[in-house]
């Protein structure tokens, strides 16, 4: 018997029990859909992390006292950096294009009847070049503003909405802690960071103004730098590390009391975590495929019992054992393949909907689709072998007498 005729018989048998066939594939559909959806969501999350990290700035490096394990505030008990450290890096680090001091405090800000606790950053003008961050209204402060310790500030979109609702904030006065400053610009919207922090809930002041009128000293909590090019990030990091070790009198073999990090480290860490979680969830979802395979085997065994007389007739008129085996194996494979196709479509559709709800990129898992389909077909073959062998080994005389 040819494969095409066997295929026709198998499709005919499945078509006669359409509802049962569709219900049988449900386990495969759920398993494949869950695996494809998890892979799509995992790749979307990785893409979101990549976009969020790249949005931090161009070839950015961050130095902080205390060797923190992640980006965060400086550790207590460790000497802060100085302006002299930054000046020396500017002169001696050839692979560094821009470098700025940065200090941050959460302060009460007041504008008219409105007030809010806001992260206030004291930075120099080069900060905005490193972050590739501009204004939507007004202007950024300049190096001249910093030299003069001008009482000016640039606010984020969230601050503008909270403190200056329904009015133009440019030129307006606001109070930051005990310091009055004039709003000269509104930053472009940045949205949430990779860590969920609202990047628009921020105020920027010239570093000299912040140091003299808020902190009372020129110590630097964070140094932000930009490498001259992407392929020189590691060289720039080594140069900054060497200069700071010398400035902080750290002897060879001693551990640094500071850390110079770049966003690639955070990106690699977050993507590793995302990948592990995705694989774990996909593994849990794959259990549904096994359950679906067991369902196929169960239904095929029922089908063999129901069609025992039919099998006996086919054997009596000359069908070979291999023909019966192939027919039932093809039926099981068609069921699992159909479930795989429907599951892939459902998984992609579900991932598309969820991605739009939680606002992450929708990424089609190109590699996962053929793998999921192949596994679904393989499950049909594996779990269809036993029923098919049972059907092919029936005794023709006993099968003809079966009622």
HELIX and SHEET records of a PDB file:
HELIX    1   1 UNK A    3  UNK A   16  1                                  14    
HELIX    2   2 UNK A   18  UNK A   24  1                                   7    
HELIX    3   3 UNK A   26  UNK A   54  1                                  29    
HELIX    4   4 UNK A   83  UNK A   92  1                                  10    
HELIX    5   5 UNK A  127  UNK A  131  1                                   5    
HELIX    6   6 UNK A  143  UNK A  147  1                                   5    
HELIX    7   7 UNK A  157  UNK A  163  1                                   7    
HELIX    8   8 UNK A  207  UNK A  210  1                                   4    
HELIX    9   9 UNK A  211  UNK A  215  3                                   5    
HELIX   10  10 UNK A  230  UNK A  232  5                                   3    
HELIX   11  11 UNK A  233  UNK A  247  1                                  15    
HELIX   12  12 UNK A  263  UNK A  306  1                                  44    
HELIX   13  13 UNK A  308  UNK A  316  1                                   9    
HELIX   14  14 UNK A  321  UNK A  358  1                                  38    
HELIX   15  15 UNK A  366  UNK A  392  1                                  27    
HELIX   16  16 UNK A  396  UNK A  401  1                                   6    
SHEET    1   A 9 UNK A 135  UNK A 138  0                                        
SHEET    2   A 9 UNK A 179  UNK A 187 -1                                        
SHEET    3   A 9 UNK A 152  UNK A 155  1                                        
SHEET    4   A 9 UNK A 202  UNK A 206 -1                                        
SHEET    5   A 9 UNK A 114  UNK A 123  1                                        
SHEET    6   A 9 UNK A  96  UNK A 111 -1                                        
SHEET    7   A 9 UNK A 222  UNK A 227 -1                                        
SHEET    8   A 9 UNK A  60  UNK A  65 -1                                        
SHEET    9   A 9 UNK A 258  UNK A 262 -1                                        
SHEET    1   B 7 UNK A 135  UNK A 138  0                                        
SHEET    2   B 7 UNK A 179  UNK A 187 -1                                        
SHEET    3   B 7 UNK A 152  UNK A 155  1                                        
SHEET    4   B 7 UNK A 202  UNK A 206 -1                                        
SHEET    5   B 7 UNK A 114  UNK A 123  1                                        
SHEET    6   B 7 UNK A  96  UNK A 111 -1                                        
SHEET    7   B 7 UNK A 173  UNK A 176 -1                                        
END                                                                             
